[in-house]
Amino acid sequence: MSDSVKYLLDESRIPKFWYNIVADLPSPPPPVLHPGTLQPVVPSDLEPLFPLSIIMQETATERDIEIPEPVRDIYRQWRPSPLFRARRLEKALATPARIYYKYEGVSPAGSHKPNTAIPQAFYNKEAGIKRITTETGAGQWGSSLAFAGALFGIDIQVFMVRVSYQQKPYRRALMETYGAQCIASPSPDTESGRAILAKNPEHLGSLGIAISEAVEIAGQRDDTNYALGSVLNHVLLHQTVVGLEAMAQMEMADDYPDVIVGCTGGGSNFAGIVFPFLGAQLRGGRQARIVAVEPIACPSLTRGKYAYDFGDTAHLTPLTKMHTLGSTFTPPGFHAGGLRYHGMAPLVSHVKELGLIEAKAYHQKTCFEAGVQFARTEGILPAPEANHAVRGAIDEALRCKEEGVSRSILFNLCGHGHFDMQAYMDYFAGKLVDQNYDPAELAMALAGLPSVSAI
Ligand SMILES: Cc1ncc(COP(=O)(O)O)c(C=O)c1O
């Protein structure tokens, strides 16, 4: 086995194809439904929001989907990203486990999000689109699309969840530096925003509300489309570059993961690292235990219902079958803003239903504790979202120690936390509280799920 600390691939090893797990699943995921007719959506239903090439990727069934050369060319700016062996963390934990992490914080925006922002901007540019609207929670996705917009000459308008807008002014400054416009959501600029503000002018916002605002604006103009930073099949597809590279890098390390861990907000970085390995497993390859980690305050996979639901609060999107807390559910304003989404990617939900993955939930303080231990050993300060994966990986390593077993653990360190220092300051000042969701609100949101009895 190799004794290296990092495993680096040459630019020529950037994957030429994304991996589509739909080709290898034992059963296809349930169809996306039109909210009016409750019939499966057809491409023309989605055309007001997305270019046709993205719509075709959303429903694609072939295993390998070619990455356009101009996208690969931009990927070269930071890809292939490094895979590290966390030797110092292993030592600090005194664990026999072998811990590996794929580091996506090397991208210009600081996370995995540009992996999909670049192709989404590329396909929109090809379709002649001048402006893209979007939502952002942590600010990572908004920054990534802003960066992509700058490269392709597309105007970007970002609705940023109000609590994150207040917590992270420098994320907004980064988006503006890339030339994007960033608006706190709920905003007075849209009908959906005004309806929320009329009931509660101090509303903290949620990803579901920000999506409604962005979709509403995109639907109003032919030259404007909408882009989503997670959840949808094409986003998960684009993120598979992470896992495809990690497979080659694990081979360089002469090792194979026994356990793979990722944090889940909408499911894209998790799917990115996991799906290529899961696909290999479904085709008869080696088995790995796969663990999704989410916040207790917004536990869609561990507490949500597997049901058809809207992707947004104002019910402007199609219906997807997913683990959901209900589209009107507003999670508490904890610091991992990217994990404050009421639903989970339909593909991640589907593999959970098939019993192919596990899920667990943590409170935020234990995740920050893990992030600080990681920073003090490996030197990289993780994003609050990524701290959930760090916690999950450390717990797996501690289990190896208890059991006296040396397993190989791979996790996705999906972003750095350099714009999240207020969260770390709050943690050190003892101001972080472990919030629980309001059970009454969850019950109310679940009671409001659309009734889709035909499917
Ligand atoms: C660093 C980081 N990790 C994770 C997430 C959660 O999204 P996903 O589950 O799609 O990876 C976000 C979302 O904003 C993020 O910024």
Ligand as a Chemical Component Dictionary entry (heavy atoms), coordinates in Angstrom:
data_LIG
# 
_chem_comp.id                   LIG 
_chem_comp.type                 NON-POLYMER 
_chem_comp.pdbx_formal_charge   0 
_chem_comp.three_letter_code    LIG 
# 
loop_
_chem_comp_atom.comp_id 
_chem_comp_atom.atom_id 
_chem_comp_atom.alt_atom_id 
_chem_comp_atom.type_symbol 
_chem_comp_atom.charge 
_chem_comp_atom.model_Cartn_x 
_chem_comp_atom.model_Cartn_y 
_chem_comp_atom.model_Cartn_z 
_chem_comp_atom.pdbx_ordinal 
LIG C1 C1 C 0 -19.945 23.353 0.903  1  
LIG C2 C2 C 0 -21.295 22.776 0.701  2  
LIG N1 N1 N 0 -21.492 21.476 0.979  3  
LIG C3 C3 C 0 -22.682 20.888 0.819  4  
LIG C4 C4 C 0 -23.774 21.604 0.379  5  
LIG C5 C5 C 0 -25.081 20.904 0.272  6  
LIG O1 O1 O 0 -25.482 20.685 -1.029 7  
LIG P1 P1 P 0 -25.395 19.260 -1.698 8  
LIG O2 O2 O 0 -26.084 18.313 -0.769 9  
LIG O3 O3 O 0 -26.132 19.428 -2.959 10 
LIG O4 O4 O 0 -23.970 18.928 -1.892 11 
LIG C6 C6 C 0 -23.637 22.946 0.063  12 
LIG C7 C7 C 0 -24.777 23.700 -0.450 13 
LIG O5 O5 O 0 -24.809 24.865 -0.583 14 
LIG C8 C8 C 0 -22.368 23.547 0.233  15 
LIG O6 O6 O 0 -22.181 24.833 -0.028 16 
# 
loop_
_chem_comp_bond.comp_id 
_chem_comp_bond.atom_id_1 
_chem_comp_bond.atom_id_2 
_chem_comp_bond.value_order 
_chem_comp_bond.pdbx_ordinal 
LIG C1 C2 SING 1  
LIG C2 N1 SING 2  
LIG C2 C8 DOUB 3  
LIG N1 C3 DOUB 4  
LIG C3 C4 SING 5  
LIG C4 C5 SING 6  
LIG C4 C6 DOUB 7  
LIG C5 O1 SING 8  
LIG O1 P1 SING 9  
LIG P1 O2 DOUB 10 
LIG P1 O3 SING 11 
LIG P1 O4 SING 12 
LIG C6 C7 SING 13 
LIG C6 C8 SING 14 
LIG C7 O5 DOUB 15 
LIG C8 O6 SING 16 
# 
